[in-house]
Amino acid sequence: MTTKPAAEPSRPVETLPPHGFASEYEFIPGVPFPEPPARMDLQNFLHLHYPGVGSALARHFGHPATTLVISGVYLVSQHRGAFLVPDLLVSFGVDANAMTERSGYIISEVGKPPDFVIEVASDSTARKDYTLKRISYSAFGVTEYWRFDPTGGRRYDAPLKGDTLVGDEYQDIPLHTEPDGLIWGHSAVLGLDLCWDNGRFRIYDPVSRRYLLTPDELADERDTVVAERDATAAERDTVTAQRDAAIERVRQLEEQLRNRPAE
């Protein structure tokens, strides 16, 4: 299935806020954008921000100066005269510091669209995410656009969906369903598998054959390693003490033998 972005929406999906953000101000090079509007989006918080998905991706890719992993910033198409605020975007080979200082991603200034965008379904944005936003992200030139629905498809048209840009059209990324209900698809731009795991968003690295760990999972793993190390050290100390006790017992027996009266 393909979706052509050719039909320009009759009006932008979202228009830049008029107060204090006039068009002559929007694109002044080097001038920061105002803060994006607050998004009271519980689903975004629960499934991306609280688990630390962005942190896990940034840690996985490294190169923070040239790899941007960010959320809650304006993604602006000067050509389209519209903006979006993705739940999470990833862009490689860019000046990440310049964009964080600018508080916005202007495609014409950066020189390329983001490589990856994901949206998380919420009651207020769900239908727009898989209809109008899908058209807009393809028109913006975003290489991959993914959607994750923690409810399993009650808000979106599917629990997990991914699109890749082929020419000027989005094409569905193949998805796989495992016997345990896990749904996953491969993101070519990230080199990672994105998973719907019983309502949880997870990222699997097919190279290391393990999931990317969130900060909490890393802390748990570190605590486990420390506990195992301490247990090993305690076991070693116990063995050493037993050995020393045995050596001392042998010494005492030898001493007794030496001091034993001759018969």
C-alpha positions as CSV (number, residue, x, y, z in Angstrom):
1,M,0.0,0.0,0.0
2,T,1.3,3.5,-0.8
3,T,0.2,6.9,0.1
4,K,1.0,9.8,-2.3
5,P,1.9,13.0,-0.7
6,A,1.3,14.9,-3.9
7,A,-2.0,16.3,-2.9
8,E,-1.1,19.4,-0.9
9,P,-3.5,19.6,2.1
10,S,-6.0,22.5,1.7
11,R,-4.5,23.9,4.9
12,P,-1.4,23.1,6.9
13,V,-1.7,20.2,9.3
14,E,-0.7,22.7,12.0
15,T,0.1,26.4,11.6
16,L,2.7,28.2,13.6
17,P,1.3,30.1,16.6
18,P,0.6,33.7,15.6
19,H,1.4,35.3,18.9
20,G,5.0,36.4,19.0
21,F,6.0,34.0,16.1
22,A,5.3,35.9,12.9
23,S,6.5,34.5,9.6
24,E,9.3,37.1,9.3
25,Y,10.6,35.8,12.6
26,E,10.2,32.1,12.0
27,F,13.2,31.5,9.8
28,I,15.8,34.1,10.9
29,P,19.0,32.1,11.0
30,G,20.4,31.5,14.4
31,V,17.4,32.9,16.3
32,P,15.8,30.4,18.6
33,F,12.2,29.4,18.3
34,P,9.9,30.0,21.3
35,E,9.3,27.0,23.4
36,P,7.0,24.5,21.7
37,P,3.5,24.3,23.2
38,A,3.1,22.1,26.2
39,R,1.8,18.7,25.4
40,M,-0.1,17.0,28.1
41,D,0.3,13.7,26.4
42,L,0.3,10.9,29.0
43,Q,0.9,8.2,26.4
44,N,4.0,9.9,25.0
45,F,5.3,10.3,28.6
46,L,4.5,6.7,29.6
47,H,5.9,5.0,26.5
48,L,8.8,7.2,25.3
49,H,9.9,9.7,27.9
50,Y,9.5,7.9,31.2
51,P,11.2,4.7,30.0
52,G,14.0,6.8,28.4
53,V,13.7,5.6,24.9
54,G,15.4,8.6,23.5
55,S,18.3,8.2,25.9
56,A,18.7,4.5,25.0
57,L,18.8,5.4,21.3
58,A,21.3,8.3,21.8
59,R,23.5,6.0,23.9
60,H,23.3,3.3,21.2
61,F,24.3,5.6,18.3
62,G,26.9,7.7,20.2
63,H,28.3,10.7,18.2
64,P,26.1,13.3,20.0
65,A,27.5,16.2,18.0
66,T,26.3,14.8,14.7
67,T,23.4,12.5,15.7
68,L,20.2,14.3,16.9
69,V,17.8,12.3,19.0
70,I,15.2,14.7,20.3
71,S,11.5,15.3,21.0
72,G,9.2,18.2,21.6
73,V,10.8,20.5,19.0
74,Y,9.3,22.2,15.9
75,L,9.9,20.3,12.7
76,V,9.4,23.0,10.1
77,S,9.0,22.8,6.3
78,Q,9.5,26.2,5.0
79,H,8.4,25.1,1.6
80,R,5.2,23.7,2.9
81,G,4.6,26.5,5.3
82,A,3.7,24.1,8.1
83,F,5.2,22.6,11.2
84,L,4.8,19.5,13.3
85,V,6.1,18.5,16.8
86,P,7.1,14.8,16.6
87,D,7.0,12.7,19.7
88,L,10.6,11.6,18.8
89,L,12.9,12.2,15.8
90,V,16.3,11.0,14.8
91,S,18.6,12.6,12.3
92,F,22.1,11.6,11.3
93,G,25.0,13.7,10.0
94,V,23.7,17.0,11.3
95,D,24.9,19.8,13.7
96,A,22.9,18.6,16.7
97,N,24.1,21.4,19.0
98,A,22.9,24.1,16.6
99,M,19.4,22.5,16.5
100,T,19.0,22.2,20.2
101,E,20.1,25.8,20.6
102,R,17.6,26.8,17.9
103,S,14.8,24.8,19.6
104,G,13.6,23.7,16.1
105,Y,14.5,21.7,13.1
106,I,14.1,23.8,9.9
107,I,14.6,21.4,7.0
108,S,15.9,24.1,4.7
109,E,18.5,25.2,7.2
110,V,19.6,21.7,8.2
111,G,19.8,20.6,4.6
112,K,17.9,17.4,5.0
113,P,14.7,16.0,6.6
114,P,14.9,13.8,9.7
115,D,15.7,10.2,9.0
116,F,13.2,8.9,11.5
117,V,10.1,10.0,13.3
118,I,7.7,8.2,15.6
119,E,4.4,9.2,17.1
120,V,2.6,7.5,20.0
121,A,-1.2,7.2,19.9
122,S,-3.3,9.3,22.3
123,D,-7.0,9.9,22.2
124,S,-6.5,13.5,21.1
125,T,-4.1,13.0,18.2
126,A,-4.6,9.4,17.1
127,R,-6.6,9.8,13.9
128,K,-4.5,12.7,12.7
129,D,-1.3,10.7,13.3
130,Y,-2.1,7.9,10.7
131,T,-3.9,10.2,8.2
132,L,-2.9,13.8,7.9
133,K,0.5,13.5,9.6
134,R,1.3,10.6,7.5
135,I,0.7,12.7,4.4
136,S,2.7,15.6,5.9
137,Y,5.7,13.6,7.0
138,S,6.0,12.1,3.5
139,A,5.7,15.6,2.0
140,F,8.4,16.8,4.4
141,G,10.6,14.0,3.2
142,V,11.0,12.1,6.5
143,T,12.7,8.8,5.5
144,E,10.8,6.6,8.0
145,Y,7.6,7.4,9.9
146,W,6.5,4.9,12.6
147,R,3.4,4.8,14.8
148,F,3.0,3.0,18.1
149,D,-0.4,2.3,19.8
150,P,-0.1,0.9,23.3
151,T,-3.7,-0.1,23.2
152,G,-3.0,-2.6,20.4
153,G,-5.0,-0.8,17.7
154,R,-7.9,0.8,19.5
155,R,-6.5,4.3,18.8
156,Y,-4.6,3.7,15.6
157,D,-5.3,1.4,12.6
158,A,-2.8,-1.1,14.0
159,P,-0.7,-1.6,17.1
160,L,2.5,-0.8,15.2
161,K,3.1,0.6,11.7
162,G,6.1,1.8,9.8
163,D,6.4,3.6,6.5
164,T,9.5,4.1,4.4
165,L,9.8,6.8,1.8
166,V,10.3,5.5,-1.7
167,G,10.6,8.4,-4.2
168,D,7.9,10.7,-3.0
169,E,5.6,8.0,-1.7
170,Y,5.4,6.1,1.6
171,Q,5.4,2.3,1.5
172,D,4.5,0.0,4.3
173,I,7.4,-1.6,6.2
174,P,6.8,-5.4,6.6
175,L,5.8,-6.4,10.1
176,H,6.0,-9.8,11.8
177,T,4.0,-11.3,14.6
178,E,5.5,-13.8,16.9
179,P,3.6,-16.7,18.6
180,D,3.7,-14.8,21.9
181,G,2.0,-11.8,20.3
182,L,5.1,-9.6,19.9
183,I,4.9,-7.5,16.8
184,W,8.0,-6.1,15.2
185,G,9.4,-4.5,12.1
186,H,12.9,-3.6,11.0
187,S,13.9,0.1,10.7
188,A,16.5,0.2,8.0
189,V,17.6,3.8,8.8
190,L,18.2,2.9,12.5
191,G,19.4,-0.6,11.9
192,L,17.1,-1.7,14.7
193,D,13.9,-3.7,15.2
194,L,11.0,-1.8,16.6
195,C,8.6,-3.9,18.7
196,W,5.1,-3.8,20.2
197,D,5.5,-6.0,23.2
198,N,2.2,-6.4,25.1
199,G,1.6,-2.7,24.9
200,R,5.2,-1.7,25.6
201,F,7.5,-0.1,23.0
202,R,10.8,-1.9,22.8
203,I,13.9,-1.6,20.5
204,Y,15.9,-4.7,19.6
205,D,19.4,-4.7,18.3
206,P,19.8,-7.6,15.8
207,V,23.6,-7.3,15.9
208,S,24.0,-7.6,19.7
209,R,20.9,-9.8,19.8
210,R,19.5,-7.9,22.8
211,Y,17.1,-5.1,23.5
212,L,18.3,-1.6,24.1
213,L,18.2,-1.0,27.8
214,T,16.4,2.0,29.3
215,P,18.2,3.9,32.1
216,D,16.2,2.0,34.7
217,E,17.1,-1.3,33.1
218,L,20.7,-0.3,32.9
219,A,20.6,0.6,36.6
220,D,19.0,-2.8,37.4
221,E,21.6,-4.6,35.3
222,R,24.4,-2.7,37.0
223,D,23.0,-3.6,40.4
224,T,22.8,-7.2,39.3
225,V,26.4,-7.2,38.2
226,V,27.5,-5.5,41.4
227,A,25.5,-8.0,43.5
228,E,27.0,-10.9,41.6
229,R,30.5,-9.5,42.0
230,D,29.9,-9.0,45.7
231,A,28.6,-12.5,46.0
232,T,31.6,-13.9,44.1
233,A,33.9,-11.9,46.4
234,A,32.1,-13.1,49.5
235,E,32.4,-16.7,48.2
236,R,36.1,-16.2,47.5
237,D,36.6,-14.8,51.0
238,T,34.8,-17.8,52.5
239,V,36.9,-20.2,50.5
240,T,40.1,-18.3,51.5
241,A,39.0,-18.4,55.2
242,Q,38.3,-22.1,55.0
243,R,41.6,-22.7,53.3
244,D,43.4,-20.7,56.0
245,A,41.6,-22.6,58.7
246,A,42.6,-25.9,57.2
247,I,46.2,-24.8,56.9
248,E,46.1,-23.7,60.5
249,R,44.6,-27.0,61.6
250,V,47.3,-28.9,59.7
251,R,49.9,-26.7,61.4
252,Q,48.5,-27.5,64.8
253,L,48.4,-31.2,64.1
254,E,52.0,-31.1,62.9
255,E,52.9,-29.2,66.0
256,Q,51.2,-31.8,68.2
257,L,53.0,-34.6,66.4
258,R,56.4,-32.9,67.0
259,N,55.7,-32.4,70.7
260,R,54.3,-35.9,71.2
261,P,56.6,-37.8,73.7
262,A,58.6,-40.6,72.2
263,E,57.3,-44.0,73.1
